[in-house]
Amino acid sequence: MRLSCGLLMALLFASPGVMAQAQDVVTAATALRLEGRAEEAEAMLRPLLPSDDPAVLAALAEALADQDKTEEAVKLYERVVELRPDDEVARTRLAVLLTYCGRLSDALARYQELHALHPSDPTLNLAIAELLVDMDRSAESVPYFEAYLAAVPDDQDVLRKLYHVYEWNNQPKKALAVLERLAMELDASMLAELAERYVEAERARDAMAVFERILAEDPHNLVALKGLGQLYEWENRPEDALPMYEAYLERAPKDMAVRERATRVALDLGLGRVARGLARGLEGERFKGLKSEAAFLDSGPKGTFVSADYAWVTNNQRFSHHAVGPTAGYGLSRHVTLGALYRFHHLFGPDVNKQDHTMLAHEGGIFAESLLPLEIRLDGGASVTAYDTGWTSFNAYAELGRTFGPVVLALRGERRDLLTTAGDVLARVVANGVALRAYAEPWWKLFATGGFEYDRYSDSNNRLYG
């Protein structure tokens, strides 16, 4: 091919009409370059040098540029612009090649000369904007980006670039406006940025809507789970925040900041068991206090409360005991509760003479509940019970237990001292009882208890079930 090109050149220059023949060479060389044969195009054009024909110089410059010989291509285009200063195509190509060479200041000067002639040309505005960003002069690029988008408003790539320029130059309101224009086309990462901009603008509800949109498409998106949890918490919706944090921690269990927030939310909601589970994953001395607080809250005293209680106890001697009444407690802390209670008792069963009869009583008492380290519970109380038969009972108890998930195992000791109130003391009964109790605490308490009691007055052993 090289030989045929040389033969062609010899024939061309041996005949008249050299200028017309040079144009034929340019046409043939351009065709070769467009086929990806830039080296052959260069070989065909070089014999035409030296030349002041702008067409020859431009064609050779393009062939060189295609081979990354941009410095030589720049020199040729500079000569073209000297020969034809009004050739805007050549001036534009020179600016482009100067950019490729890394001569950004020279390229900018060339683009600005063209921009002065065509200030609304979108191609020139975009080229100058991107060049200014590459030169770390992004603040100057803003009016050029804006002018381009005024002509081409739906260019998603340029909108993204302008968003970043606004962000770099501390223009959050304008950055947010661009993201809103992009909202329908944004991927999850850019949607997350949109939500963050809403947060900065104190538009929490808009931010939540964006995070919810992300989760609708990707339920496991960590950025959205974390962000939505924070927003729900800030909006005083802890019951909605906690599930977001828990879902996040399933996939990022080592994020101590989120684990700490989740633990505190669970504590604020009084969810001791959940708080304890979250606190187990906290690592580091600085979380020691929080872990202790979660352990104390879990399954321990629940603070201030008022309740209505009912209990029924029976034994193997046909004895039936019903008790009903209110209980009120005041939480001194998460660890200690003091309270008082009232009970109305209805008792039916055989007396010491094996005769069935009914007895009524009123009871009033006080109690204390506490939670110790290692989830050990210590409760105690005292009460006075007045029976309609004239007896008065002074009662005291202590219970030591430990929680195992929703199950509580406890050892209970109780003493009852009964006296008659008719005239002088006619009789006294002292009963000491010990019971092992187990009960579960899902949403209500289920008691399963058994014990042995020795009644010194009747010298009888009673087995109690309830």
Salt bridges, closest charged atoms under 4 A:
GLU35 OE1 - ARG37 NH1 2.92
GLU40 OE1 - ARG37 NH2 2.79
GLU42 OE2 - ARG46 NE 2.69
GLU42 OE1 - LYS69 NZ 3.25
ASP52 OD1 - ARG79 NH2 2.97
GLU62 OE2 - ARG93 NE 2.75
ASP66 OD2 - ARG33 NH1 3.16
GLU72 OE2 - ARG46 NH2 2.72
GLU78 OE2 - ARG103 NH2 3.68
GLU82 OE1 - ARG79 NH1 3.05
ASP87 OD2 - ARG84 NH2 2.69
GLU88 OE1 - HIS118 NE2 2.93
ASP106 OD2 - ARG103 NE 3.12
GLU113 OE1 - ARG91 NH2 3.55
GLU130 OE2 - LYS161 NZ 2.46
GLU140 OE1 - ARG137 NH2 2.80
GLU167 OE1 - HIS164 ND1 3.77
GLU167 OE2 - ARG197 NH1 3.03
GLU180 OE2 - ARG203 NH2 3.11
GLU200 OE2 - ARG197 NH2 2.61
ASP206 OD2 - ARG203 NE 2.76
GLU233 OE2 - ARG261 NH2 1.85
GLU235 OE1 - ARG205 NH2 3.96
ASP240 OD2 - ARG237 NE 2.92
GLU250 OE1 - ARG251 NH1 3.38
GLU260 OE2 - ARG264 NH2 3.36
GLU260 OE1 - ARG286 NH1 3.93
GLU283 OE2 - LYS254 NZ 2.75
GLU293 OE2 - ARG334 NE 3.00
ASP298 OD2 - ARG276 NH1 3.18
ASP309 OD2 - ARG343 NH2 3.06
ASP356 OD2 - ARG318 NH1 3.08
GLU363 OE1 - HIS345 NE2 2.61
GLU375 OE1 - ARG276 NH1 2.08
GLU399 OE1 - ARG412 NH1 3.25
GLU399 OE1 - ARG437 NH2 3.13
GLU414 OE1 - ARG412 NE 3.75
GLU414 OE2 - ARG416 NH1 3.96
ASP417 OD2 - ARG428 NH2 2.51
GLU441 OE1 - ARG377 NH1 3.77
GLU441 OE2 - LYS445 NZ 3.85
GLU453 OE1 - ARG416 NH2 2.55
